[in-house]
Amino acid sequence: MTEQPTSYERPQPGADPAETRGALLRTPQPQARPLGATALPPQARAEETPSGPGTSTSKEHSVNGPEHAQPTSAEPDPHRPRPTPEGIPPQPGADQERSAGSAAQERRTGRGLPPGRPMPMRRDGDRLRFVGAATRRIARGMDLDEIVMGLCRATVPTFSDAILVYLRDPLPVGDERPVGPVVLRLRRTDRIPEDRDTDGFPPLPVPEPDAADIGLAALTAELCEVRPGGALNEVLRGVRPVFADSPAARSALPELLGAGAEALVPGGQHAILAPLRGRRRVIGAALFLRRPERLAFEADDLLVAAQLATHSALGIDKAVLYGREAYIADELQRTMLPEHLPSATGVRLASRYLPAAETARVGGDWYDAIPLPGSRVALVVGDVMGHSMTSAAIMGQLRTTAQTLAGLDLPPQEVLHHLDEQAQRLGTDRMATCLYAVYDPVSHRITIANAGHPPPVLLHLGGHAEVLRVPAGAPIGVGGVDFEAVELDAPAGATLLLYTDGLVESRLRDVWTGIEQLREKLAATAQLTGPDHPPPLEALCDEVLDMLGPGDRDDDIALLAARFDGIAPSDVAYWFLEPEDAAPGRARRLARRALARWGLEELSDSVELLVSEVVTNAVRYASRPVTLRLLRTDVLRCEVGDDVPQLPRLRQARATDEGGRGLYLLNRLARRWGATRLSTGKVVWFELNR
């Protein structure tokens, strides 16, 4: 079905009839008229028109009501058919053609009609069709700007020559009650473009199509505070549109437009002030303007303005509520996902997240990277069924649980087992898939456990991409399922890609077809950089997302890419120390030799002091051998492990205490330090800048 146009345009003489914005009048030098000044000479109403040759007594006149009469004398129209020169006999049908042309011209301009006769395009049926088309255009808007623009474009130039839209600043949302004064801000103005207009309103510079309202906005006040008990407040409380020449509007317009700007308003019934009322309160006002030489508004036009204002205000109310909900959804999703990926030793990370659609900005997909003791890192990606606020809330709980379990340094299969128990506690229908992997940069190995998630893809340095064979497992939330873990090689320079099913599955392709396309896309991207240089991580993520087609956005997409750099064996020093009194001295000597071998003698004093303090605390309570490991990367990292689960706490030692100052020295001299509980004890670590 073809939609009715939103405007019924009447081209004016001298205008381009093909212009879609409507025809304009071109008269001599424009002249601003003060508020309330009459633009046309007084005209008699239809019922007072004396009977004569030009009087209309048809039934059509009595149905549609009186129309503003036109002056009896008018300037000759240059577009009317010229009279036949003398000496040329009249052609057959010429009178009929001239009368038809004159009638068409009268229908377009409204000039030359007998007094009191309604214009054909201003009947009640035309108004109804216009209101229907205009409200449909307003209702198409989803956000605030689209609705206000729809109101402006639907009314100019069909209903008015210009419009000013004022909205409350800030706009109230829902049931909240603003405590401050009511302030109206000029949100948007629209008018006939300057290249087709020379009078009626002050001249404007030639604007862009979406900025045709710059001139009117510059001539009116941007902000207006509605004074309690003032004239503008009374008009807004009245809700109904009023003519600008009414006593209430005559006092309210100077308050709304600012000092001197009311001169823009033509006299008579050529302007309508319409309050914009939402569900519970007035949220703004709209001012419809016509040029003085145009036909004035009628009483029925107040009903049209009321319909436009009501639909616009309700749409703005809904748009504000939708914007608040979208903001809450965005904030919820942003807080559920990691704001920044950690800087882990021996691995570089990159990530992407795409919602299913603009109208569904939250979902159950998540990714995470969690540093673990021993310079390891846990890589997690998961997908809760659905993409709603409930799915996002469940995802946040599972992600928090995964972080807590990772802090306990549990094996990957144990982490999935506890996640499964947590999902069952949340509800019987809380289903999710998850893949949990732990990368060790020292051993260049990765341990992976899967719970019904698509398998990861490993891109080797030479450009070969392979889909890793990992146990499929059952989704989280099924219950009573045992999870398995596999340990695989993670060579230096390789890239591991973890993703959710939204990347590889859609209505147009199954999941295994999508995984094969992903593998081919990674291999093709690696060929661009050559066999010796892996593609940059950020560019690789963008290339992967480019494989999505128009019909492939059925679900959220979470993507986590990890580039394995590893730590060379020559950059690692590892020892076991017996829990005896001589252990701290032996630890100092071993650390000094390692630093000399690496050319880091300038760090010897600080490292020996800190290693001695940490090893002393470990030996005091340990019953099994203590481990000491030094790692040389972009920083120098020292790790001391023992079998005591209690974590040390920093405290201020008293002047009479003989101990308790080791962690204080550690906190002052180290770049970073921390303690992590393991399943077999704990690890205390610190880092120093090289």
Beta strands, then each sheet from edge to edge (+ up, - down):
strand 1: 162-168
strand 2: 183-191
strand 3: 223-225
strand 4: 242-243
strand 5: 271-277
strand 6: 282-289
strand 7: 347-354
strand 8: 365-372
strand 9: 376-384
strand 10: 432-440
strand 11: 445-451
strand 12: 457-459
strand 13: 465-467
strand 14: 485-489
strand 15: 495-499
strand 16: 557-564
strand 17: 572-577
strand 18: 626-632
strand 19: 635-642
strand 20: 672-678
strand 21: 681-689
sheet 1: 3+ 2- 1+ 6- 5+ 4-
sheet 2: 7+ 16- 15+ 12- 13+
sheet 3: 8+ 9- 10+ 11- 14+
sheet 4: 17+ 18- 19+ 21- 20+
end
